[in-house]
Amino acid sequence: MYDSIVMFQHFSRMIRCAAMAVPSVRDPDGIAPLLAKSLTGERLSRDDGLRLLASNDIVALGAAAHTLKQRRSADRIFFNSNCHLNLTNICMARCGLCAFSCDAHDARAYCMDQKAAIEHVRAAGSGITEIHMVSGLHPEKPFSYYCDMVVCLHREFPHVHIKAFTAAEIHYFSQIAGISLNQVLGSLKDAGLGSLPGGGAEILNDRIRTVICPHKASSAEWLAVMRAAHELGLKSNATLLFGHIETAEDVIDHLLGLRSLQDETGGFQAFIPLPFHPENTMFADRICSRPGAVEILRMISVSRLMLDNFEHVKAYWIMTGLPTAQLALVFGADDIDGTVREEKITHAAGAETATGLDRDALAALIRRSGSSPVERDSLYREVRQY
């Protein structure tokens, strides 16, 4: 713990000083003009993004990203009090990158009914403001199972926001029900759905998706779900899974695809870059280690610089680890996610973080970064300042 605190203090001083300083003549990677371009409000190009992603000058990247973050959120860092709910791990997709899903005959298999789901949420405590619900693509459950679950949870917890179902799940519901995306989303919204999480995006490149998640929604289908959700007034997040078999070009094209849709709809709230955890997946022998702190911080900084129309960039502490998430708060991130309360999916892939934290612990971690903790609701409205 001592080493991580010392490391954070060292990097924090470097980033804050660099953010306030006149640009240095020392620019080994030649990225100073690109950072200046971003800081003056000019949109970065694909080539710009590739050059930034190739840079090892993470202090310069972090300083620019932190400056942009400060302009939007000042010293505020957001988190929420949320509960993760995974209705089932039985999934027809069986993606090679997933350690959570299984077949129905597997000893680990489970599928919750409404009573079990209510008990799970109730066990999280009375202070939660969000249910974050994502699951496997169950081969036998009809769309009504999911819609009725939202009705039940909304009735039982009327003041708790339900953020549920990735774009891949919504696309699957449309297929099994034989109805349009608009009909699926409209039914869920009427049932009590408040917003969508950003999962299932992985990498928006079908060459990569045919290897890592061949049975899930395609890139165009994922974007189509988000477009339809935004048009119905449902906000969502967006993610990127990195550190597997993607290239730098794939990453930048993914960011540009999100940026373009955000120009069109304005419906994305936060972007969340997720480092891949290979343990217990089909890629465990092929990819020996997960992305390290430098790779994560570079990705968060470049994301902030490229996604000029996204208000929030999140460091998901469950997947980055707490020390790196704390460092990310001076590398462009302004959100650290939430209390979570029993995360399962990443822990199935070897995550060693806690499965949840309380609000005071998150607030203390944010304060130690020199920032001001702000508890938010699911739509980024302020609940409490610490």
Contacts in CASP RR format, 6 or more apart in sequence:
PFRMAT RR
TARGET T0000
AUTHOR 0000-0000-0000
METHOD contacts of the structure
MODEL  1
MYDSIVMFQHFSRMIRCAAMAVPSVRDPDGIAPLLAKSLTGERLSRDDGL
RLLASNDIVALGAAAHTLKQRRSADRIFFNSNCHLNLTNICMARCGLCAF
SCDAHDARAYCMDQKAAIEHVRAAGSGITEIHMVSGLHPEKPFSYYCDMV
VCLHREFPHVHIKAFTAAEIHYFSQIAGISLNQVLGSLKDAGLGSLPGGG
AEILNDRIRTVICPHKASSAEWLAVMRAAHELGLKSNATLLFGHIETAED
VIDHLLGLRSLQDETGGFQAFIPLPFHPENTMFADRICSRPGAVEILRMI
SVSRLMLDNFEHVKAYWIMTGLPTAQLALVFGADDIDGTVREEKITHAAG
AETATGLDRDALAALIRRSGSSPVERDSLYREVRQY
4 322 0 8 1.000
4 323 0 8 1.000
4 326 0 8 1.000
5 368 0 8 1.000
7 323 0 8 1.000
7 327 0 8 1.000
8 323 0 8 1.000
8 326 0 8 1.000
8 327 0 8 1.000
8 368 0 8 1.000
8 369 0 8 1.000
11 59 0 8 1.000
11 327 0 8 1.000
11 330 0 8 1.000
12 327 0 8 1.000
12 330 0 8 1.000
12 369 0 8 1.000
12 370 0 8 1.000
14 59 0 8 1.000
15 59 0 8 1.000
15 62 0 8 1.000
15 63 0 8 1.000
15 66 0 8 1.000
15 330 0 8 1.000
15 331 0 8 1.000
16 66 0 8 1.000
16 330 0 8 1.000
18 59 0 8 1.000
18 60 0 8 1.000
18 62 0 8 1.000
18 63 0 8 1.000
19 62 0 8 1.000
19 63 0 8 1.000
19 64 0 8 1.000
19 66 0 8 1.000
19 67 0 8 1.000
19 70 0 8 1.000
21 63 0 8 1.000
23 32 0 8 1.000
23 35 0 8 1.000
23 36 0 8 1.000
24 32 0 8 1.000
24 60 0 8 1.000
27 57 0 8 1.000
27 60 0 8 1.000
28 57 0 8 1.000
29 51 0 8 1.000
29 54 0 8 1.000
29 55 0 8 1.000
29 56 0 8 1.000
29 57 0 8 1.000
29 60 0 8 1.000
30 51 0 8 1.000
30 55 0 8 1.000
31 51 0 8 1.000
31 52 0 8 1.000
31 55 0 8 1.000
31 57 0 8 1.000
31 60 0 8 1.000
31 61 0 8 1.000
32 60 0 8 1.000
34 44 0 8 1.000
34 48 0 8 1.000
34 49 0 8 1.000
34 51 0 8 1.000
34 52 0 8 1.000
35 60 0 8 1.000
35 61 0 8 1.000
35 63 0 8 1.000
35 64 0 8 1.000
35 305 0 8 1.000
37 44 0 8 1.000
37 48 0 8 1.000
38 44 0 8 1.000
38 64 0 8 1.000
38 68 0 8 1.000
38 305 0 8 1.000
38 308 0 8 1.000
39 64 0 8 1.000
39 67 0 8 1.000
39 68 0 8 1.000
41 308 0 8 1.000
43 308 0 8 1.000
44 52 0 8 1.000
44 305 0 8 1.000
44 306 0 8 1.000
44 308 0 8 1.000
46 252 0 8 1.000
46 253 0 8 1.000
46 256 0 8 1.000
49 252 0 8 1.000
49 255 0 8 1.000
49 302 0 8 1.000
49 305 0 8 1.000
49 306 0 8 1.000
50 248 0 8 1.000
50 249 0 8 1.000
50 252 0 8 1.000
52 61 0 8 1.000
52 301 0 8 1.000
52 302 0 8 1.000
52 305 0 8 1.000
52 306 0 8 1.000
53 248 0 8 1.000
53 251 0 8 1.000
53 252 0 8 1.000
53 298 0 8 1.000
53 299 0 8 1.000
53 302 0 8 1.000
54 248 0 8 1.000
55 61 0 8 1.000
55 298 0 8 1.000
56 294 0 8 1.000
58 294 0 8 1.000
58 297 0 8 1.000
58 298 0 8 1.000
58 301 0 8 1.000
58 331 0 8 1.000
61 298 0 8 1.000
61 301 0 8 1.000
61 302 0 8 1.000
61 305 0 8 1.000
61 331 0 8 1.000
62 297 0 8 1.000
62 301 0 8 1.000
62 330 0 8 1.000
62 331 0 8 1.000
62 332 0 8 1.000
64 301 0 8 1.000
64 305 0 8 1.000
65 300 0 8 1.000
65 301 0 8 1.000
65 302 0 8 1.000
65 304 0 8 1.000
65 305 0 8 1.000
65 331 0 8 1.000
65 332 0 8 1.000
66 330 0 8 1.000
66 331 0 8 1.000
66 332 0 8 1.000
68 304 0 8 1.000
68 305 0 8 1.000
68 308 0 8 1.000
68 332 0 8 1.000
69 304 0 8 1.000
69 313 0 8 1.000
69 332 0 8 1.000
69 333 0 8 1.000
69 334 0 8 1.000
72 311 0 8 1.000
72 312 0 8 1.000
72 334 0 8 1.000
73 312 0 8 1.000
73 334 0 8 1.000
74 372 0 8 1.000
75 370 0 8 1.000
75 371 0 8 1.000
75 372 0 8 1.000
76 334 0 8 1.000
76 371 0 8 1.000
76 372 0 8 1.000
76 374 0 8 1.000
77 329 0 8 1.000
77 333 0 8 1.000
77 334 0 8 1.000
77 335 0 8 1.000
77 336 0 8 1.000
77 366 0 8 1.000
77 369 0 8 1.000
77 371 0 8 1.000
77 372 0 8 1.000
77 373 0 8 1.000
77 374 0 8 1.000
78 312 0 8 1.000
78 334 0 8 1.000
78 335 0 8 1.000
78 336 0 8 1.000
78 374 0 8 1.000
78 375 0 8 1.000
78 376 0 8 1.000
78 380 0 8 1.000
79 335 0 8 1.000
79 336 0 8 1.000
79 337 0 8 1.000
79 338 0 8 1.000
79 339 0 8 1.000
79 359 0 8 1.000
79 362 0 8 1.000
79 363 0 8 1.000
79 366 0 8 1.000
79 373 0 8 1.000
79 374 0 8 1.000
79 375 0 8 1.000
79 376 0 8 1.000
80 129 0 8 1.000
80 130 0 8 1.000
80 337 0 8 1.000
80 338 0 8 1.000
80 339 0 8 1.000
80 375 0 8 1.000
80 376 0 8 1.000
80 377 0 8 1.000
80 378 0 8 1.000
80 383 0 8 1.000
81 127 0 8 1.000
81 128 0 8 1.000
81 129 0 8 1.000
81 130 0 8 1.000
81 338 0 8 1.000
81 339 0 8 1.000
81 359 0 8 1.000
81 375 0 8 1.000
81 383 0 8 1.000
82 128 0 8 1.000
82 129 0 8 1.000
82 130 0 8 1.000
82 131 0 8 1.000
82 132 0 8 1.000
82 163 0 8 1.000
82 337 0 8 1.000
82 338 0 8 1.000
82 339 0 8 1.000
82 340 0 8 1.000
82 341 0 8 1.000
82 378 0 8 1.000
83 120 0 8 1.000
83 121 0 8 1.000
83 124 0 8 1.000
83 125 0 8 1.000
83 128 0 8 1.000
83 130 0 8 1.000
83 131 0 8 1.000
83 132 0 8 1.000
83 339 0 8 1.000
83 340 0 8 1.000
83 341 0 8 1.000
83 342 0 8 1.000
84 132 0 8 1.000
84 133 0 8 1.000
84 340 0 8 1.000
84 341 0 8 1.000
84 342 0 8 1.000
84 343 0 8 1.000
84 344 0 8 1.000
85 117 0 8 1.000
85 120 0 8 1.000
85 121 0 8 1.000
85 131 0 8 1.000
85 132 0 8 1.000
85 133 0 8 1.000
86 100 0 8 1.000
86 133 0 8 1.000
86 134 0 8 1.000
86 135 0 8 1.000
86 136 0 8 1.000
86 344 0 8 1.000
86 345 0 8 1.000
87 111 0 8 1.000
87 112 0 8 1.000
87 117 0 8 1.000
87 133 0 8 1.000
87 135 0 8 1.000
87 136 0 8 1.000
87 146 0 8 1.000
87 149 0 8 1.000
88 109 0 8 1.000
88 110 0 8 1.000
88 111 0 8 1.000
88 112 0 8 1.000
88 135 0 8 1.000
88 136 0 8 1.000
88 138 0 8 1.000
88 141 0 8 1.000
89 100 0 8 1.000
89 101 0 8 1.000
89 102 0 8 1.000
89 108 0 8 1.000
89 109 0 8 1.000
89 110 0 8 1.000
89 135 0 8 1.000
89 136 0 8 1.000
89 344 0 8 1.000
90 101 0 8 1.000
90 102 0 8 1.000
90 103 0 8 1.000
90 104 0 8 1.000
90 106 0 8 1.000
90 109 0 8 1.000
90 110 0 8 1.000
90 111 0 8 1.000
90 136 0 8 1.000
90 138 0 8 1.000
90 139 0 8 1.000
91 98 0 8 1.000
91 101 0 8 1.000
91 102 0 8 1.000
91 135 0 8 1.000
91 136 0 8 1.000
91 137 0 8 1.000
91 138 0 8 1.000
91 139 0 8 1.000
92 137 0 8 1.000
92 138 0 8 1.000
92 139 0 8 1.000
92 215 0 8 1.000
93 101 0 8 1.000
93 136 0 8 1.000
93 137 0 8 1.000
93 168 0 8 1.000
93 213 0 8 1.000
93 215 0 8 1.000
93 216 0 8 1.000
94 101 0 8 1.000
94 103 0 8 1.000
94 215 0 8 1.000
95 101 0 8 1.000
95 212 0 8 1.000
95 213 0 8 1.000
95 214 0 8 1.000
95 215 0 8 1.000
95 216 0 8 1.000
96 212 0 8 1.000
96 213 0 8 1.000
96 281 0 8 1.000
96 282 0 8 1.000
96 283 0 8 1.000
97 202 0 8 1.000
97 212 0 8 1.000
97 213 0 8 1.000
97 241 0 8 1.000
97 244 0 8 1.000
97 276 0 8 1.000
97 281 0 8 1.000
97 282 0 8 1.000
97 283 0 8 1.000
98 213 0 8 1.000
98 281 0 8 1.000
98 345 0 8 1.000
98 349 0 8 1.000
99 277 0 8 1.000
99 279 0 8 1.000
99 280 0 8 1.000
99 281 0 8 1.000
99 345 0 8 1.000
99 348 0 8 1.000
99 349 0 8 1.000
99 350 0 8 1.000
100 136 0 8 1.000
100 344 0 8 1.000
100 345 0 8 1.000
100 348 0 8 1.000
100 349 0 8 1.000
101 136 0 8 1.000
102 108 0 8 1.000
102 109 0 8 1.000
103 109 0 8 1.000
104 139 0 8 1.000
104 140 0 8 1.000
111 138 0 8 1.000
111 141 0 8 1.000
112 120 0 8 1.000
114 148 0 8 1.000
114 149 0 8 1.000
114 152 0 8 1.000
117 149 0 8 1.000
117 152 0 8 1.000
117 153 0 8 1.000
118 152 0 8 1.000
118 153 0 8 1.000
118 156 0 8 1.000
120 342 0 8 1.000
121 128 0 8 1.000
121 131 0 8 1.000
121 153 0 8 1.000
121 156 0 8 1.000
121 157 0 8 1.000
121 160 0 8 1.000
124 341 0 8 1.000
124 342 0 8 1.000
128 160 0 8 1.000
128 339 0 8 1.000
128 341 0 8 1.000
129 159 0 8 1.000
129 160 0 8 1.000
129 161 0 8 1.000
129 377 0 8 1.000
129 378 0 8 1.000
129 383 0 8 1.000
130 160 0 8 1.000
130 161 0 8 1.000
130 162 0 8 1.000
130 163 0 8 1.000
130 377 0 8 1.000
130 378 0 8 1.000
131 153 0 8 1.000
131 157 0 8 1.000
131 160 0 8 1.000
131 161 0 8 1.000
131 162 0 8 1.000
131 163 0 8 1.000
131 164 0 8 1.000
132 163 0 8 1.000
132 164 0 8 1.000
132 197 0 8 1.000
132 340 0 8 1.000
133 149 0 8 1.000
133 153 0 8 1.000
133 162 0 8 1.000
133 163 0 8 1.000
133 164 0 8 1.000
133 165 0 8 1.000
134 164 0 8 1.000
134 165 0 8 1.000
134 166 0 8 1.000
134 169 0 8 1.000
134 197 0 8 1.000
134 199 0 8 1.000
134 345 0 8 1.000
135 165 0 8 1.000
135 169 0 8 1.000
136 169 0 8 1.000
137 168 0 8 1.000
137 169 0 8 1.000
137 172 0 8 1.000
137 216 0 8 1.000
138 145 0 8 1.000
142 176 0 8 1.000
142 177 0 8 1.000
143 173 0 8 1.000
143 176 0 8 1.000
143 177 0 8 1.000
143 179 0 8 1.000
143 184 0 8 1.000
143 187 0 8 1.000
146 165 0 8 1.000
146 169 0 8 1.000
146 173 0 8 1.000
146 188 0 8 1.000
147 187 0 8 1.000
147 188 0 8 1.000
147 191 0 8 1.000
148 191 0 8 1.000
150 162 0 8 1.000
150 164 0 8 1.000
150 188 0 8 1.000
150 191 0 8 1.000
150 192 0 8 1.000
150 193 0 8 1.000
151 191 0 8 1.000
151 192 0 8 1.000
153 160 0 8 1.000
153 162 0 8 1.000
154 162 0 8 1.000
154 191 0 8 1.000
154 192 0 8 1.000
161 194 0 8 1.000
161 195 0 8 1.000
161 377 0 8 1.000
161 378 0 8 1.000
161 379 0 8 1.000
162 192 0 8 1.000
162 193 0 8 1.000
162 194 0 8 1.000
163 194 0 8 1.000
163 195 0 8 1.000
163 196 0 8 1.000
163 197 0 8 1.000
163 378 0 8 1.000
164 188 0 8 1.000
164 193 0 8 1.000
164 194 0 8 1.000
164 196 0 8 1.000
164 197 0 8 1.000
165 173 0 8 1.000
165 188 0 8 1.000
165 193 0 8 1.000
165 196 0 8 1.000
165 197 0 8 1.000
166 196 0 8 1.000
166 197 0 8 1.000
166 198 0 8 1.000
166 199 0 8 1.000
166 200 0 8 1.000
167 196 0 8 1.000
167 198 0 8 1.000
167 199 0 8 1.000
167 200 0 8 1.000
167 201 0 8 1.000
167 217 0 8 1.000
167 221 0 8 1.000
167 222 0 8 1.000
167 223 0 8 1.000
167 225 0 8 1.000
167 226 0 8 1.000
167 229 0 8 1.000
167 236 0 8 1.000
168 199 0 8 1.000
168 200 0 8 1.000
168 213 0 8 1.000
168 216 0 8 1.000
168 217 0 8 1.000
168 222 0 8 1.000
170 181 0 8 1.000
170 184 0 8 1.000
170 185 0 8 1.000
170 188 0 8 1.000
170 196 0 8 1.000
170 225 0 8 1.000
170 229 0 8 1.000
171 181 0 8 1.000
171 216 0 8 1.000
171 217 0 8 1.000
171 221 0 8 1.000
171 222 0 8 1.000
171 224 0 8 1.000
171 225 0 8 1.000
172 217 0 8 1.000
173 184 0 8 1.000
174 180 0 8 1.000
174 181 0 8 1.000
174 183 0 8 1.000
174 184 0 8 1.000
177 183 0 8 1.000
177 184 0 8 1.000
181 224 0 8 1.000
181 225 0 8 1.000
181 228 0 8 1.000
182 228 0 8 1.000
182 232 0 8 1.000
185 193 0 8 1.000
185 225 0 8 1.000
185 228 0 8 1.000
185 229 0 8 1.000
185 232 0 8 1.000
185 234 0 8 1.000
186 232 0 8 1.000
189 232 0 8 1.000
189 234 0 8 1.000
193 234 0 8 1.000
194 234 0 8 1.000
194 235 0 8 1.000
194 378 0 8 1.000
195 234 0 8 1.000
195 235 0 8 1.000
195 236 0 8 1.000
195 269 0 8 1.000
195 378 0 8 1.000
195 379 0 8 1.000
196 225 0 8 1.000
196 226 0 8 1.000
196 229 0 8 1.000
196 234 0 8 1.000
196 235 0 8 1.000
196 236 0 8 1.000
196 237 0 8 1.000
197 236 0 8 1.000
197 237 0 8 1.000
198 236 0 8 1.000
198 237 0 8 1.000
198 238 0 8 1.000
198 239 0 8 1.000
198 272 0 8 1.000
199 237 0 8 1.000
199 239 0 8 1.000
200 213 0 8 1.000
200 216 0 8 1.000
200 217 0 8 1.000
200 222 0 8 1.000
200 239 0 8 1.000
201 222 0 8 1.000
201 238 0 8 1.000
201 239 0 8 1.000
201 240 0 8 1.000
201 241 0 8 1.000
201 254 0 8 1.000
202 208 0 8 1.000
202 209 0 8 1.000
202 212 0 8 1.000
202 213 0 8 1.000
202 216 0 8 1.000
202 239 0 8 1.000
202 240 0 8 1.000
202 241 0 8 1.000
203 209 0 8 1.000
203 212 0 8 1.000
203 240 0 8 1.000
203 241 0 8 1.000
203 242 0 8 1.000
203 246 0 8 1.000
203 250 0 8 1.000
203 251 0 8 1.000
203 254 0 8 1.000
204 219 0 8 1.000
204 222 0 8 1.000
204 223 0 8 1.000
204 253 0 8 1.000
204 254 0 8 1.000
204 257 0 8 1.000
204 258 0 8 1.000
205 219 0 8 1.000
205 246 0 8 1.000
205 250 0 8 1.000
205 253 0 8 1.000
205 254 0 8 1.000
206 218 0 8 1.000
206 219 0 8 1.000
208 245 0 8 1.000
208 246 0 8 1.000
208 250 0 8 1.000
209 216 0 8 1.000
209 218 0 8 1.000
209 219 0 8 1.000
211 245 0 8 1.000
212 244 0 8 1.000
212 245 0 8 1.000
212 283 0 8 1.000
217 225 0 8 1.000
223 257 0 8 1.000
223 261 0 8 1.000
226 236 0 8 1.000
226 238 0 8 1.000
226 261 0 8 1.000
226 265 0 8 1.000
226 267 0 8 1.000
226 268 0 8 1.000
227 261 0 8 1.000
227 264 0 8 1.000
227 265 0 8 1.000
229 236 0 8 1.000
229 267 0 8 1.000
230 236 0 8 1.000
230 261 0 8 1.000
230 265 0 8 1.000
230 266 0 8 1.000
230 267 0 8 1.000
230 268 0 8 1.000
231 265 0 8 1.000
233 267 0 8 1.000
235 267 0 8 1.000
235 268 0 8 1.000
235 269 0 8 1.000
235 379 0 8 1.000
236 267 0 8 1.000
236 268 0 8 1.000
236 269 0 8 1.000
237 268 0 8 1.000
237 269 0 8 1.000
237 270 0 8 1.000
237 271 0 8 1.000
237 272 0 8 1.000
237 314 0 8 1.000
238 258 0 8 1.000
238 268 0 8 1.000
238 270 0 8 1.000
238 271 0 8 1.000
238 272 0 8 1.000
238 310 0 8 1.000
239 271 0 8 1.000
239 272 0 8 1.000
239 273 0 8 1.000
239 274 0 8 1.000
240 251 0 8 1.000
240 254 0 8 1.000
240 255 0 8 1.000
240 271 0 8 1.000
240 272 0 8 1.000
240 273 0 8 1.000
240 274 0 8 1.000
240 299 0 8 1.000
240 303 0 8 1.000
241 274 0 8 1.000
241 276 0 8 1.000
242 251 0 8 1.000
242 273 0 8 1.000
242 274 0 8 1.000
242 275 0 8 1.000
242 276 0 8 1.000
242 291 0 8 1.000
242 295 0 8 1.000
242 299 0 8 1.000
243 275 0 8 1.000
243 276 0 8 1.000
243 287 0 8 1.000
243 290 0 8 1.000
243 291 0 8 1.000
243 295 0 8 1.000
244 276 0 8 1.000
244 278 0 8 1.000
244 283 0 8 1.000
244 287 0 8 1.000
245 283 0 8 1.000
245 286 0 8 1.000
245 287 0 8 1.000
251 299 0 8 1.000
252 306 0 8 1.000
255 302 0 8 1.000
255 303 0 8 1.000
255 306 0 8 1.000
255 307 0 8 1.000
256 306 0 8 1.000
258 268 0 8 1.000
258 271 0 8 1.000
258 307 0 8 1.000
258 310 0 8 1.000
259 306 0 8 1.000
259 307 0 8 1.000
259 308 0 8 1.000
259 309 0 8 1.000
259 310 0 8 1.000
261 268 0 8 1.000
262 268 0 8 1.000
262 307 0 8 1.000
262 309 0 8 1.000
262 310 0 8 1.000
263 309 0 8 1.000
266 309 0 8 1.000
268 310 0 8 1.000
269 311 0 8 1.000
269 312 0 8 1.000
269 379 0 8 1.000
269 380 0 8 1.000
270 310 0 8 1.000
270 311 0 8 1.000
270 312 0 8 1.000
270 313 0 8 1.000
270 314 0 8 1.000
270 335 0 8 1.000
271 303 0 8 1.000
271 307 0 8 1.000
271 310 0 8 1.000
271 312 0 8 1.000
271 313 0 8 1.000
271 314 0 8 1.000
272 313 0 8 1.000
272 314 0 8 1.000
272 316 0 8 1.000
272 337 0 8 1.000
273 296 0 8 1.000
273 299 0 8 1.000
273 300 0 8 1.000
273 303 0 8 1.000
273 313 0 8 1.000
274 316 0 8 1.000
274 319 0 8 1.000
275 290 0 8 1.000
275 291 0 8 1.000
275 292 0 8 1.000
275 295 0 8 1.000
275 296 0 8 1.000
275 299 0 8 1.000
275 319 0 8 1.000
275 320 0 8 1.000
276 283 0 8 1.000
276 287 0 8 1.000
276 290 0 8 1.000
276 291 0 8 1.000
277 290 0 8 1.000
277 319 0 8 1.000
277 346 0 8 1.000
277 349 0 8 1.000
277 350 0 8 1.000
277 351 0 8 1.000
278 284 0 8 1.000
278 286 0 8 1.000
278 287 0 8 1.000
278 288 0 8 1.000
278 289 0 8 1.000
278 290 0 8 1.000
278 349 0 8 1.000
279 349 0 8 1.000
279 350 0 8 1.000
280 348 0 8 1.000
280 349 0 8 1.000
280 350 0 8 1.000
281 349 0 8 1.000
291 299 0 8 1.000
292 324 0 8 1.000
293 323 0 8 1.000
293 324 0 8 1.000
293 327 0 8 1.000
296 320 0 8 1.000
296 324 0 8 1.000
296 328 0 8 1.000
297 324 0 8 1.000
297 327 0 8 1.000
297 328 0 8 1.000
297 331 0 8 1.000
300 313 0 8 1.000
300 315 0 8 1.000
300 328 0 8 1.000
300 331 0 8 1.000
300 332 0 8 1.000
300 333 0 8 1.000
301 331 0 8 1.000
301 332 0 8 1.000
303 313 0 8 1.000
304 313 0 8 1.000
304 331 0 8 1.000
304 332 0 8 1.000
304 333 0 8 1.000
307 313 0 8 1.000
311 380 0 8 1.000
312 334 0 8 1.000
312 335 0 8 1.000
312 380 0 8 1.000
313 332 0 8 1.000
313 333 0 8 1.000
313 334 0 8 1.000
313 335 0 8 1.000
314 333 0 8 1.000
314 334 0 8 1.000
314 335 0 8 1.000
314 336 0 8 1.000
314 337 0 8 1.000
315 324 0 8 1.000
315 325 0 8 1.000
315 328 0 8 1.000
315 329 0 8 1.000
315 333 0 8 1.000
315 335 0 8 1.000
315 336 0 8 1.000
315 337 0 8 1.000
316 325 0 8 1.000
316 336 0 8 1.000
316 337 0 8 1.000
317 325 0 8 1.000
317 336 0 8 1.000
317 337 0 8 1.000
317 338 0 8 1.000
317 353 0 8 1.000
317 357 0 8 1.000
318 337 0 8 1.000
318 340 0 8 1.000
318 343 0 8 1.000
318 346 0 8 1.000
318 351 0 8 1.000
318 353 0 8 1.000
318 356 0 8 1.000
319 346 0 8 1.000
319 351 0 8 1.000
319 353 0 8 1.000
320 328 0 8 1.000
321 353 0 8 1.000
322 353 0 8 1.000
322 365 0 8 1.000
325 333 0 8 1.000
325 336 0 8 1.000
325 365 0 8 1.000
326 365 0 8 1.000
326 366 0 8 1.000
326 368 0 8 1.000
326 369 0 8 1.000
328 336 0 8 1.000
329 336 0 8 1.000
329 366 0 8 1.000
329 369 0 8 1.000
329 371 0 8 1.000
330 369 0 8 1.000
336 362 0 8 1.000
336 365 0 8 1.000
336 366 0 8 1.000
338 357 0 8 1.000
338 362 0 8 1.000
339 356 0 8 1.000
339 357 0 8 1.000
339 358 0 8 1.000
339 359 0 8 1.000
339 362 0 8 1.000
340 355 0 8 1.000
340 356 0 8 1.000
340 357 0 8 1.000
341 355 0 8 1.000
341 356 0 8 1.000
342 355 0 8 1.000
342 356 0 8 1.000
343 351 0 8 1.000
343 355 0 8 1.000
343 356 0 8 1.000
344 355 0 8 1.000
346 353 0 8 1.000
347 353 0 8 1.000
347 355 0 8 1.000
359 375 0 8 1.000
362 373 0 8 1.000
363 373 0 8 1.000
363 375 0 8 1.000
363 386 0 8 1.000
366 372 0 8 1.000
366 373 0 8 1.000
366 386 0 8 1.000
367 373 0 8 1.000
367 386 0 8 1.000
372 385 0 8 1.000
372 386 0 8 1.000
373 385 0 8 1.000
373 386 0 8 1.000
374 382 0 8 1.000
374 384 0 8 1.000
374 385 0 8 1.000
374 386 0 8 1.000
375 382 0 8 1.000
375 383 0 8 1.000
375 384 0 8 1.000
375 385 0 8 1.000
375 386 0 8 1.000
376 382 0 8 1.000
376 383 0 8 1.000
377 383 0 8 1.000
END
